[in-house]
Amino acid sequence: MLVSTLSLLRTAAEAGYAIGAFNVYNLEAARAVVAASEANRSPAILQILPRAFELGGAPLVKLCLAAARDSSVPISVHLDHSRSPDDIKAVLSAGLSSVMADGSHLSYHDNVAFTQAMADIVHKQGAVIEGELGQLTGTEYVLPVSEYEESLTDPDQASDFVAKTGIDALAVCIGNVHGRYPKEPRLDFDRLAAIRSAVAVPLVLHGASGLNESSVRRSIQLGISKFNVNTELRQAYLDALRESLHSSPSADLPDLMQEAVACMSKVVSMKLHLFGSVGKAGILTT
């Protein structure tokens, strides 16, 4: 069933687990997320990255919305990391009711202005908006200590940011990165606790691929209600195709798709267990 992202996050926060938000690029990925969620009786989020939307357009949005509606468990659909007002307006027109406006690359003042403007547009459509404070890097970046500290979410700014922008959820930077972690990640849990004390909206952690169980559990205890997963799901898809083509170069395309769905579903299932959402499909705060 298609549900509100905000309902999923609020329910998770109240019940002490987190929602897995999985980036999907095509039918196989959407099927994998829904299949694993149904098998585990878990809510989940289908996320569309800007590049995927650029390639798939409104048909990709409608595919994900249809997959969510047909699911027997609560699923929402969300545009991830958009810096484009045009794209945000386009996905809203295509029926999406949940977006992330990413102004994290801007100065604080400009991030507030951009996110506030997008929130006005999104809320007029009755939709939900996530913003980001701090700047998440990829694992390929190694920042000097001073720049690294500046890239993290400032708890004092967080309260001001949420109040001025009117966002419904806040993505935080506490040492998490996009992509795989080259070594054991060290999340700043004291910072996360301070952010949780400063703001009332649900908190989101991007870069969940590779986080260990203890880090995930502690993050949930300190207020994270949503984890984003991209790298591991995408890698499972590519590995499945490589393995299938290596073992059977003339494999039929539906067979390749089926194997990719099965491999991605395993990753999704593992994450749902890790995030504590298994068996939670029956509870939903409106």
N, C-alpha and C positions, 0 to 999 in steps of 0.2 A: 504494500500500500504506500502511496506517495504521501509523505508527511512533511511538516515544517522542520527545518534544521534547528530552529530555536527550541522547539518542543523536545527534540532529541537531546540537545545539549543540557537543557534544564533538567530533564528527567535523569540523565546520567549524573549530573552534579548532585542531585538530591539523593540518588541511590548509591553513589560512591564507585562508579565505574566510568569508562570513557568510550566514546564513539570512534570507530575506525572510519576514516575518510580516505577513500582509495581513488587515485587518479586513473581514469580510464580514457582510452583513445579510440575504442572501436567496440563492435558487438561482442567479441570474445571476452574482453575485459569486463564489460557490463554484466554479461552472463556469469562470469566467474564470481564476481562480487555477490550478485544476487543468490546464486546457487549455494555458496558457502554460508551466506547469512541465513538462508532458509534452512539449511542442514543443521545449523547451530542455533536456530531460533534467536537470532541476534539482529538488532537494528544496525544500520550502516549508512554511509554516505557515498554516493557516486560523485566524483569530482572531475571537472573538465578544465584542463590547463589552457591558457590563451593560445598556444601553438596548435593544440588539438582543435580548439574552436575555429582557428584560422583555416585549418584544413577541412574540418567536418561541418562547420557552420550550423545553421538551424537544424538540419537533419540529425546531427549528432546529439544535439540537445533533446530533440523529440524522441530519439531512440532511448536515451537514458531515462527520460520521463516515463516512457511507455514501460520500460523494464521495472521502474519503481512502482508504477501503478499496478502492474501484474503480479508483483511480489506478494507473498503471503506474510511478510514481515515488514516493519516500518523502514522505509528507505527515503532519503531526501537526495536532491541533486543540487550541486553547488559549482559555481564558477570560481576557480582558484587563481590567486595571484594576478588579477587583472590591473593593468596600469592605464587602460584605455576606456575613457567615458563612452566612446562609440560602441565598444564591445559590450560594456555593461548594459547599455540601452538595448543593444541587439538581443542579448540573451533574455532580458526581461520581456521583450516583445515576443520571443520564441516560447515563452511560458515558464522560464526559470524564476524561482522566487527566493534564491539564496546566492549571494555573490561575495567575493573578497575583493575589496578595493585596496590595492597595494601601493601605498605612497612611502614605503619604508626607505626607498632610495633617495628621497628628498630631504631637505632640511626639516627640522621639527615644525617650523612655522608653515612651510609649504605642504608637509604631510597632513597637518591639521586641516588646512584649507581644502586640499584635494579630497581627503576622506570625508570631510563635512559636506562638500558639494555632492559627492557620490551618495552619501547617506540620505540627503534630501531627495535625490532622484529615486533611490531604491525604496525608501519608506512611502513615497507617494504612490508607488505601485503595490504597497502592502507586502513588500518583500523584506528579507533579512540581510544584514550586511556585517561582514567581518573586516576589521582593520588590523594593521600591524604596526607596532612601535618597536624600534630597534631594527637592525639590518642583518638579516640572515645571509650568511655566505655559503658557498659550496666548499666541499672538502679540498678543492684545488687551491684555495686561498689560505695563506698563512699571514695573519696580520700581526704587526708589532703590538706589544702589550697595551700601549695607550689607545691604539685604534680599536683593538679587540674590546676593551672596556667600554669605549664609546659606542660600539655596535650593539651592546646589550640593552635590554629594556630598563629604563630608569623608573623605579616604582613611584617616585614623586611625580614624574611626568605622566605616568600611566593614568592617574586619577584625572589630571587636567585634560589629557587626550580623550578619554572616554566621555567626559562631561561636555567638551567642546564639539566633538564630532557626532555624538549620539549613536555610536556603533552598538550593535547587539552582541558582538563577541570580539575578543582581543587576542591576536596572535602575538606571542611573546618570544623574546630571544634571551635564552639563559645558558648559552653554550651549545645549543643544538645547531646543526648545519644541514644543508641540503646534500643529498648523496650519501654514500657510505662513509662511515667513520674510519679514518686510517688507524686509529688507536682507541682505546677505551674512552668514551666520552665522559667529561666531567661537567655535569650540569650544576648550575649555581642554585641550589635549593633554598638557600637563605633569601636570595633575590626573588625567587618564585613565591615564597611565603609572604614577602613584603608586598609584592604585586597583588596577591590574592587579598591581602588586608586592605589594599588601597582601592580596589575596584569591585563592583558587584556583578559585572557581566561574566558569562562563561569564558574560560581561557582555553587557548588553542596552542598546541605545540607542533610545529612543522618539523620535518626531518626525523621521522620516527623509524626509518629504515636502519636497523642495526643497533637500536637502543636495547640494552639488556633489561632483563625482567625487573631487577631491583630499581633501576632508574625509572622505568615505566610506573611501577607500583608507587614509588615515592612521589612522582609527578602527579598521579591521580589523587593521592592523599592531600597534596598541597593545592589542588584546585584545577588541574588540567581535565577538561571534559571532552576534548577532541584531539586525536593524533592523525596527522597526515602521513600517508604511505604512498610512495611513488616508485622509488628505485628498485626495491625488492620485487614488486609486482611486475614492473617492466622487464627486469632481468629474467624472471621466471618465464615470461612470454617468449623472449628471445632464445633462452636456453631450450625451451620446448621445440621451437621451430628448428633450431640447429640440430638437435638430437634426432628429430623426426626425419629431416632431410638427409642427415648423414646415414641413418639406418635404412631409409627407403627413399632414394632420390626421386622416384616417380610417384610418391604418395599423392593421393587425391586431396584436394584442398579442404573438403569438409573433415577429413581425418586429421589434417594438420590443425584445423580450428578446434576440433574436439580435444585434442591432446593439449593445446595451449590453454583451453578453458580449465581442464583438469589440473594442470600444473599451477596456474594462477589461483585456483580455488584453494589449493593446499596452503599457499602463502596467506591468503585472506583468512582462512580458518585458524591458522596459527596466531595471527594478529588478534582476531576476535577473542580467543582464549586469553591472550596476553593482556588485552585491554579490559577484561572482566565483563564483557557484554553478552557472553553466551547465556542463553536462556532468558534474556531480558526483553524479548520481543513483545511480551504481553503487557508491559507497563509503559505508559506514555502520559506525560503531563501536557495538558492543552495550553 
